[in-house]
Amino acid sequence: MTVFATPDGQPFFCGTYFPPANFARLVSAVADAWQNRRDAVLKQSAEVVQALGSRLPAGGPLSAELVDGCIAVLHKDYDAARGGFGGAPKFPPSSVLEFLLRHHHRTGSAVALSMVEGTAEAMARGGMYDQLAGGFARYSVDATWTVPHFEKMLYDNALLLRAYTHLWQRTGSPLAQRVADETVAFLLTDVKTAEGAFAASLDADTDGVEGLTYAWTPDQLVEVLGPDNGKWAADLLSVTKEGTFEHGSSVLQLRTDPDDVDRWAEIQQQLWAARAVRPQPAMDDKVVASWNGLAITALVEYGVLRGSPSTVDLAASAGDLIWHLHFVDGRPAAAGVAAWRGGGAGRSAGGLRGIG
């Protein structure tokens, strides 16, 4: 997640996560190494690049054999019981799902499609997906998609919207259509800025407590819904006395479709309204051009498939807004402009680049 690179982009020191208290010291140490031991840094950079390059296949056009080999590797790593690939934590594998869908479209591979369908359903039915308002959290801390890291990122939801839209387009899946519909509603309701673009993310925590907005106990369900509906909702949404999250609370899951759709729709609305008056996570309201590009593309594809001109128009308006803020006469408005906030593009000569 953190990469220090030479000015020409060659990495020389990488790490997964550095606590804030240590990061300033790390940056100082890297700066000292670059200034006083540059030859050693460049040598290490060459070794890192060589090590990474040795793991990549030789260049050239993709062959059917190479793609088939990739499918075999994915199938070996696929969690058939719980969806997704590998163990905990599990991140939404958006690009993998797109690759598998395209392979299925090209070859008719039932194996590729089954991995897409199994993963898409597991993610949509677990706690990583917001069962009340739509939208996906950043990742699942466990292998069962039960407990999320509650942060909601624009780029995750844009990429997942495309994946579910394409699955719906390819198979007619009602679940994929529902998730696409609800994810669009999340984008247009929860992260759309006043100017008409899309904000970067919603925080994981509320008032310093992760999950405070989203987690429920059986008693809280009864308080909002009454004893009968509260018990019914607890059973449907896997809200237990012991809890699936922290301090006896549970993250809402929808592991099976409700036997009474109208009853669920009413309960969903009541719970959403009750949650709306809770303290809410803060929004990172900067507008990242590249992430907005992902969202605009996804919304256009969804809008065309759904037959929703208004969705396409909203996406086009967001695209026009970003174009006018970031470009002048077809050129970037300022060198390195990638984000803006409050209607104005950043003018910094440089800055740290965060990816992922």
HELIX and SHEET records of a PDB file:
HELIX    1   1 PRO A   20  ASN A   36  1                                  17    
HELIX    2   2 ARG A   38  GLY A   53  1                                  16    
HELIX    3   3 ALA A   64  ASP A   77  1                                  14    
HELIX    4   4 SER A   94  THR A  107  1                                  14    
HELIX    5   5 ALA A  110  ARG A  125  1                                  16    
HELIX    6   6 LEU A  154  THR A  171  1                                  18    
HELIX    7   7 PRO A  174  ASP A  190  1                                  17    
HELIX    8   8 PRO A  218  LEU A  225  1                                   8    
HELIX    9   9 PRO A  227  LEU A  236  1                                  10    
HELIX   10  10 VAL A  261  ALA A  276  1                                  16    
HELIX   11  11 ALA A  289  ARG A  306  1                                  18    
HELIX   12  12 PRO A  309  HIS A  326  1                                  18    
SHEET    1   A 2 THR A   2  ALA A   5  0                                        
SHEET    2   A 2 PRO A  11  GLY A  15 -1                                        
SHEET    1   B 2 TYR A 139  SER A 140  0                                        
SHEET    2   B 2 PRO A 148  HIS A 149 -1                                        
SHEET    1   C 3 LYS A 152  MET A 153  0                                        
SHEET    2   C 3 SER A 201  LEU A 202 -1                                        
SHEET    3   C 3 MET A 283  ASP A 284 -1                                        
SHEET    1   D 2 ASP A 205  THR A 206  0                                        
SHEET    2   D 2 VAL A 209  GLU A 210 -1                                        
SHEET    1   E 3 VAL A 287  VAL A 288  0                                        
SHEET    2   E 3 ALA A 339  ARG A 341 -1                                        
SHEET    3   E 3 GLY A 344  ALA A 345 -1                                        
SHEET    1   F 2 PHE A 327  VAL A 328  0                                        
SHEET    2   F 2 ARG A 331  PRO A 332 -1                                        
END                                                                             
